[in-house]
Amino acid sequence: VHPYADVTDERAERFIQAYAGARQVVFVSAQNQAILSRQLGHTFTNAVGVPNPIDVERLAAPLPYPSTADGFRLAMVSALTPFHKGQDIVLEVLAQEKWKQRPLFVDLYGEGRARGIIERNLQRLGIDRVRLCGYEPDKRVIWGSHHAALFASRMEGLSLALLEAMACGRPVIATNVGDAERLIQDGMNGFIAAPGDATSLDAALERAWDHRMEWERLGAAAFATFADRQRVDPVTRLVALLEGTT
């Protein structure tokens, strides 16, 4: 669901008729349902929530926490599409002299049509502690070598990368999109910022930095939150809905 979509009366009527005729309308997040209800002027009486399935097998315990002897490393796992994923906001924050002087490193995983723009902005802003790492299919490789996750999306359904980071036992610094606030308790298992706002993201990153010696504990709390919120496998839940058994 695009929060800034220009929905006309004619389109809204067609969508409402289609959704009203459905047995159930499945949303991956409560925020998506709220956005669509607002855009259409429609209250869903046949809505059900099913979270995204993740590409990480269930772990019995968080991944081992890496050494911090050489600094603290964040991973941002997303397509290289700044208008959506917010890499531009991240670079605006990290261009500040205070972040350039701290032993904080950010690795951008993923590919996309704006890789060249990101590379030029890194050079333009003089940022040398951000790396473009390309696509890595094994999320355990990513989270096994990073201390925390960083996400700056302007919009989301329910971020798979956020769920995967929590499932691996890493605290998350993220913008409040796609039900992130329902999963992250600021200062308890991660840190929350307003989407599209460099000042807010900087403040969240500052709070995280102040608590950097607690990231392992916060990651364990994130792991427990994920385990509690996704007790039922989403695929099993969706299959049951399609078969009409729930």
C-alpha positions as CSV (number, residue, x, y, z in Angstrom):
1,V,0.0,0.0,0.0
2,H,1.5,3.3,-1.1
3,P,0.7,6.0,1.5
4,Y,0.9,8.8,-1.0
5,A,-1.2,7.2,-3.8
6,D,-3.6,9.5,-5.6
7,V,-6.8,7.6,-5.3
8,T,-9.8,9.0,-7.3
9,D,-13.5,8.5,-6.5
10,E,-13.8,6.2,-9.6
11,R,-10.9,4.0,-8.5
12,A,-12.0,3.9,-4.9
13,E,-15.5,2.7,-5.9
14,R,-14.0,-0.1,-8.0
15,F,-11.6,-1.2,-5.2
16,I,-14.4,-1.1,-2.6
17,Q,-16.6,-3.3,-4.8
18,A,-13.8,-5.8,-5.3
19,Y,-12.9,-6.0,-1.7
20,A,-16.5,-6.2,-0.5
21,G,-17.0,-9.3,-2.7
22,A,-14.0,-11.1,-1.2
23,R,-14.5,-13.7,1.5
24,Q,-11.5,-12.1,3.3
25,V,-9.0,-9.4,2.6
26,V,-5.5,-10.3,3.8
27,F,-3.1,-7.5,5.1
28,V,0.5,-8.1,6.1
29,S,0.3,-5.2,8.6
30,A,-2.4,-3.2,10.5
31,Q,-0.8,0.0,9.2
32,N,-1.4,-1.1,5.6
33,Q,-5.1,-1.7,6.4
34,A,-5.4,1.7,8.1
35,I,-3.8,3.4,5.1
36,L,-6.1,1.7,2.6
37,S,-9.2,2.4,4.7
38,R,-8.3,6.1,4.8
39,Q,-7.6,6.2,1.1
40,L,-10.8,4.5,0.1
41,G,-13.0,5.9,2.8
42,H,-14.0,2.4,3.6
43,T,-14.1,0.2,6.8
44,F,-13.0,-3.4,6.2
45,T,-15.3,-5.9,7.9
46,N,-13.6,-8.9,6.2
47,A,-10.0,-8.1,6.9
48,V,-7.5,-10.5,8.5
49,G,-3.8,-10.0,9.2
50,V,-1.1,-12.5,8.1
51,P,2.5,-11.4,8.5
52,N,5.2,-11.9,5.8
53,P,7.1,-15.3,6.0
54,I,10.8,-14.8,6.4
55,D,13.8,-16.3,4.6
56,V,15.5,-17.6,7.8
57,E,14.8,-20.9,9.5
58,R,13.7,-20.7,13.1
59,L,16.6,-20.5,15.5
60,A,16.7,-21.9,19.0
61,A,18.8,-18.9,20.2
62,P,20.1,-15.6,18.8
63,L,23.1,-15.8,16.5
64,P,26.4,-15.3,18.4
65,Y,27.2,-11.7,18.9
66,P,30.2,-10.5,17.0
67,S,33.2,-8.8,18.6
68,T,33.2,-5.0,18.9
69,A,37.0,-4.7,19.1
70,D,37.1,-3.0,15.6
71,G,33.9,-1.0,16.1
72,F,30.2,-1.4,15.7
73,R,28.7,-2.5,12.4
74,L,25.1,-2.0,11.2
75,A,23.5,-3.8,8.2
76,M,20.9,-2.2,6.0
77,V,19.3,-4.9,3.9
78,S,17.1,-3.5,1.1
79,A,16.8,-2.7,-2.6
80,L,18.9,0.2,-3.6
81,T,15.9,2.4,-4.2
82,P,16.2,5.6,-2.0
83,F,12.7,7.0,-2.7
84,H,11.4,3.8,-1.0
85,K,14.1,2.5,1.3
86,G,15.6,5.8,2.5
87,Q,19.3,5.3,1.8
88,D,19.3,9.1,1.0
89,I,18.2,9.9,4.6
90,V,20.8,7.5,6.0
91,L,23.6,9.2,4.1
92,E,22.3,12.7,5.1
93,V,22.6,11.6,8.8
94,L,26.0,9.9,8.4
95,A,27.5,12.9,6.6
96,Q,27.6,14.7,9.9
97,E,31.1,15.0,11.4
98,K,30.2,13.3,14.6
99,W,29.3,10.0,12.8
100,K,32.4,10.2,10.6
101,Q,34.5,10.3,13.8
102,R,32.8,7.4,15.6
103,P,33.7,3.7,15.0
104,L,30.3,3.0,13.4
105,F,30.2,1.3,10.1
106,V,27.2,0.7,7.9
107,D,27.0,-2.0,5.2
108,L,24.3,-1.7,2.5
109,Y,23.2,-5.1,1.2
110,G,21.1,-5.4,-2.0
111,E,21.0,-4.3,-5.5
112,G,18.9,-1.7,-7.4
113,R,18.6,1.0,-10.0
114,A,20.1,3.7,-7.8
115,R,23.4,2.1,-7.0
116,G,25.4,4.7,-9.0
117,I,23.5,7.6,-7.3
118,I,24.4,6.2,-3.8
119,E,28.0,5.7,-4.8
120,R,28.2,9.3,-6.0
121,N,26.6,10.6,-2.9
122,L,29.0,8.7,-0.7
123,Q,31.9,10.4,-2.6
124,R,30.2,13.8,-2.6
125,L,29.5,13.7,1.1
126,G,32.9,12.3,2.0
127,I,31.5,9.2,3.8
128,D,34.0,6.4,4.0
129,R,32.4,4.1,6.6
130,V,29.5,2.9,4.4
131,R,30.0,0.0,2.0
132,L,27.9,-1.4,-0.8
133,C,28.0,-5.1,-0.3
134,G,25.7,-6.4,-3.0
135,Y,23.1,-9.2,-2.6
136,E,23.7,-11.8,0.0
137,P,21.1,-14.7,0.0
138,D,22.1,-16.2,3.4
139,K,20.7,-13.8,6.0
140,R,22.6,-15.6,8.7
141,V,25.9,-14.5,7.0
142,I,24.7,-10.9,7.2
143,W,23.5,-10.9,10.8
144,G,26.2,-13.2,12.1
145,S,28.7,-10.4,11.3
146,H,26.7,-7.3,12.3
147,H,25.7,-6.0,15.6
148,A,22.4,-4.3,14.7
149,A,20.1,-3.5,11.9
150,L,19.3,-0.1,10.3
151,F,16.2,0.6,8.2
152,A,15.0,4.0,6.9
153,S,12.0,3.1,4.7
154,R,9.4,5.8,3.8
155,M,6.8,3.0,3.3
156,E,6.5,-0.7,3.9
157,G,4.1,-3.6,4.0
158,L,5.8,-5.5,6.8
159,S,9.6,-5.4,6.4
160,L,11.0,-8.9,5.8
161,A,14.5,-7.7,6.5
162,L,13.4,-6.2,9.9
163,L,11.7,-9.5,10.8
164,E,14.8,-11.5,9.8
165,A,17.1,-9.3,11.8
166,M,15.0,-9.8,14.9
167,A,14.7,-13.5,14.2
168,C,18.5,-13.7,14.3
169,G,18.7,-11.8,17.5
170,R,19.7,-8.3,16.4
171,P,18.3,-5.0,17.7
172,V,16.7,-2.8,15.0
173,I,16.9,0.9,14.4
174,A,14.0,1.6,12.0
175,T,11.4,4.1,10.8
176,N,7.8,3.7,12.0
177,V,6.4,2.1,8.9
178,G,4.7,-1.3,8.2
179,D,3.9,-2.0,11.9
180,A,7.5,-1.5,13.0
181,E,6.2,0.2,16.2
182,R,4.2,-2.8,17.0
183,L,7.4,-4.9,17.1
184,I,10.0,-2.4,18.4
185,Q,9.9,-0.9,21.8
186,D,12.2,2.0,21.8
187,G,15.2,1.4,24.1
188,M,14.0,-2.2,24.8
189,N,14.7,-4.2,21.7
190,G,15.5,-1.4,19.2
191,F,14.9,2.2,18.3
192,I,12.2,4.0,16.3
193,A,12.3,7.1,14.1
194,A,9.8,9.0,12.0
195,P,9.9,8.1,8.2
196,G,11.6,10.5,5.8
197,D,13.0,12.7,8.6
198,A,16.8,12.9,9.0
199,T,16.5,14.7,12.3
200,S,14.4,11.9,13.8
201,L,16.6,9.1,12.4
202,D,19.7,10.9,13.7
203,A,18.1,11.1,17.2
204,A,17.2,7.4,17.1
205,L,20.7,6.5,15.9
206,E,22.1,8.7,18.7
207,R,20.0,6.8,21.3
208,A,21.2,3.5,19.9
209,W,24.8,4.7,20.1
210,D,24.4,5.7,23.7
211,H,23.2,2.2,24.4
212,R,25.7,0.4,22.2
213,M,27.2,-1.7,25.0
214,E,23.7,-3.1,25.5
215,W,23.0,-4.2,21.9
216,E,23.6,-7.8,22.6
217,R,20.9,-7.7,25.4
218,L,18.6,-5.7,23.1
219,G,19.1,-8.2,20.4
220,A,18.1,-11.0,22.7
221,A,14.9,-9.1,23.5
222,A,14.2,-8.6,19.8
223,F,14.6,-12.4,19.3
224,A,12.1,-13.0,22.1
225,T,9.7,-10.5,20.6
226,F,9.8,-12.1,17.2
227,A,9.3,-15.6,18.7
228,D,6.3,-14.4,20.7
229,R,4.7,-12.5,17.7
230,Q,5.1,-15.2,15.1
231,R,4.2,-18.4,17.0
232,V,2.2,-19.6,14.0
233,D,4.0,-20.0,10.7
234,P,2.5,-17.3,8.3
235,V,2.4,-19.8,5.4
236,T,0.5,-22.3,7.5
237,R,-1.9,-19.5,8.5
238,L,-2.4,-18.4,4.9
239,V,-3.0,-21.9,3.7
240,A,-5.6,-22.4,6.4
241,L,-7.4,-19.2,5.3
242,L,-7.4,-20.3,1.6
243,E,-8.7,-23.7,2.5
244,G,-11.4,-22.1,4.7
245,T,-10.4,-24.0,7.9
246,T,-9.9,-20.8,10.0
